[in-house]
């Protein structure tokens, strides 16, 4: 902006969001305001903060840039548009970028989401900012820096991959460590791999033994659970949201992908979870603040006046530690909060990490809609605004 005015910023966040919060720009989505906020992308932006390091923390081997007391951190973002403009001007030709709303189509030269430069459905906001939380971590021996999967070889019949950890030994000596890795395929299917390793000073790469089939299976199961969580959230918040579409249904070639049905017509976890999430009558359990809430969702065209909900608290060995019942009315085309208790009321003295709630809904016709809720695996979630 050509000035030295500093304003409070939110991290994670973006420059446009902060400028809007401080009334430094108009709402870019209103009227023709897209045009009057384009100056933002041509400026360099800086974030600054300060933090305190105490004497005990400095006993750990740290970089010389840190000092006892107050330290200052400055992050500078140069304009992505101005940075790559020389490439555009010296290439002698123009790459196609029909989405780019600027006469200077620089979007193809930057590693930013193309839609931030405009699209047929959206405005141009080529923003910048710190998009993940920032933290200072002190390690006195070693820390895990990264995990990645490396493909060793692939043929028509077999693929070999290595699961690798990058571990940084921050000391000046070689140390021995016990590495434990837990693979969770489901609540009752856990595999632990232990390996004693030597860590030399600096970066160390450690291979983790695992089958490629296990990696694929775990990925598909997690995808199915995550997508179902989103679909149920949409249904729970009706009439704020009255429908969902997901990508994608099937594949046109044999490949490991995010599709619900593979090339051969086999259902994958996403398809099974989608069928459950879109059942005409759905029991949806969710944690809201400190409460565990049970919603009943109905797409039926008629009311059910005599439904009974039964909830059982069960440990992973199958033993029941609590039971509750609730009678009520299930209204057609509705999402309603049916039961609510605090986590402590549901659990009692049981450990959340090894317990689940088994819920069953019955009607006069003896139809049953069972579901299970793994207490330890559900995050705290706030519902979207509910309209009257």
Secondary structure as the mmCIF struct_conf table of DSSP 4:
data_model
#
loop_
_struct_conf.conf_type_id
_struct_conf.id
_struct_conf.beg_label_comp_id
_struct_conf.beg_label_asym_id
_struct_conf.beg_label_seq_id
_struct_conf.end_label_comp_id
_struct_conf.end_label_asym_id
_struct_conf.end_label_seq_id
BEND BEND1 UNK A 3 UNK A 3
BEND BEND2 UNK A 11 UNK A 12
HELX_RH_AL_P HELX_RH_AL_P1 UNK A 15 UNK A 21
TURN_TY1_P TURN_TY1_P1 UNK A 22 UNK A 23
BEND BEND3 UNK A 24 UNK A 25
TURN_TY1_P TURN_TY1_P2 UNK A 28 UNK A 29
BEND BEND4 UNK A 30 UNK A 30
TURN_TY1_P TURN_TY1_P3 UNK A 31 UNK A 32
HELX_RH_AL_P HELX_RH_AL_P2 UNK A 33 UNK A 36
TURN_TY1_P TURN_TY1_P4 UNK A 37 UNK A 37
HELX_RH_3T_P HELX_RH_3T_P1 UNK A 38 UNK A 42
BEND BEND5 UNK A 43 UNK A 43
STRN STRN1 UNK A 45 UNK A 53
HELX_RH_AL_P HELX_RH_AL_P3 UNK A 55 UNK A 58
TURN_TY1_P TURN_TY1_P5 UNK A 59 UNK A 59
BEND BEND6 UNK A 60 UNK A 60
TURN_TY1_P TURN_TY1_P6 UNK A 64 UNK A 65
BEND BEND7 UNK A 68 UNK A 68
STRN STRN2 UNK A 69 UNK A 77
HELX_RH_AL_P HELX_RH_AL_P4 UNK A 80 UNK A 91
BEND BEND8 UNK A 92 UNK A 93
TURN_TY1_P TURN_TY1_P7 UNK A 98 UNK A 99
BEND BEND9 UNK A 102 UNK A 104
HELX_RH_3T_P HELX_RH_3T_P2 UNK A 107 UNK A 109
BEND BEND10 UNK A 110 UNK A 112
HELX_RH_3T_P HELX_RH_3T_P3 UNK A 114 UNK A 117
BEND BEND11 UNK A 120 UNK A 122
BEND BEND12 UNK A 132 UNK A 132
BEND BEND13 UNK A 140 UNK A 141
STRN STRN3 UNK A 142 UNK A 154
BEND BEND14 UNK A 156 UNK A 157
STRN STRN4 UNK A 159 UNK A 169
BEND BEND15 UNK A 171 UNK A 173
STRN STRN5 UNK A 175 UNK A 186
TURN_TY1_P TURN_TY1_P8 UNK A 187 UNK A 188
STRN STRN6 UNK A 189 UNK A 199
BEND BEND16 UNK A 201 UNK A 201
STRN STRN7 UNK A 202 UNK A 208
HELX_RH_AL_P HELX_RH_AL_P5 UNK A 212 UNK A 236
TURN_TY1_P TURN_TY1_P9 UNK A 237 UNK A 240
BEND BEND17 UNK A 247 UNK A 247
BEND BEND18 UNK A 249 UNK A 249
STRN STRN8 UNK A 250 UNK A 250
BEND BEND19 UNK A 252 UNK A 254
BEND BEND20 UNK A 258 UNK A 258
BEND BEND21 UNK A 260 UNK A 260
STRN STRN9 UNK A 261 UNK A 261
TURN_TY1_P TURN_TY1_P10 UNK A 263 UNK A 264
BEND BEND22 UNK A 265 UNK A 265
STRN STRN10 UNK A 267 UNK A 267
HELX_RH_AL_P HELX_RH_AL_P6 UNK A 269 UNK A 277
TURN_TY1_P TURN_TY1_P11 UNK A 278 UNK A 278
BEND BEND23 UNK A 280 UNK A 280
STRN STRN11 UNK A 281 UNK A 288
TURN_TY1_P TURN_TY1_P12 UNK A 289 UNK A 290
STRN STRN12 UNK A 291 UNK A 298
BEND BEND24 UNK A 301 UNK A 302
STRN STRN13 UNK A 304 UNK A 315
TURN_TY1_P TURN_TY1_P13 UNK A 316 UNK A 317
BEND BEND25 UNK A 318 UNK A 318
STRN STRN14 UNK A 320 UNK A 330
TURN_TY1_P TURN_TY1_P14 UNK A 332 UNK A 333
STRN STRN15 UNK A 334 UNK A 342
HELX_RH_AL_P HELX_RH_AL_P7 UNK A 343 UNK A 347
TURN_TY1_P TURN_TY1_P15 UNK A 348 UNK A 349
BEND BEND26 UNK A 350 UNK A 350
HELX_RH_3T_P HELX_RH_3T_P4 UNK A 352 UNK A 354
STRN STRN16 UNK A 355 UNK A 362
TURN_TY1_P TURN_TY1_P16 UNK A 364 UNK A 365
STRN STRN17 UNK A 368 UNK A 374
HELX_RH_3T_P HELX_RH_3T_P5 UNK A 375 UNK A 377
HELX_LH_PP_P HELX_LH_PP_P1 UNK A 378 UNK A 379
STRN STRN18 UNK A 380 UNK A 380
HELX_LH_PP_P HELX_LH_PP_P2 UNK A 382 UNK A 387
#
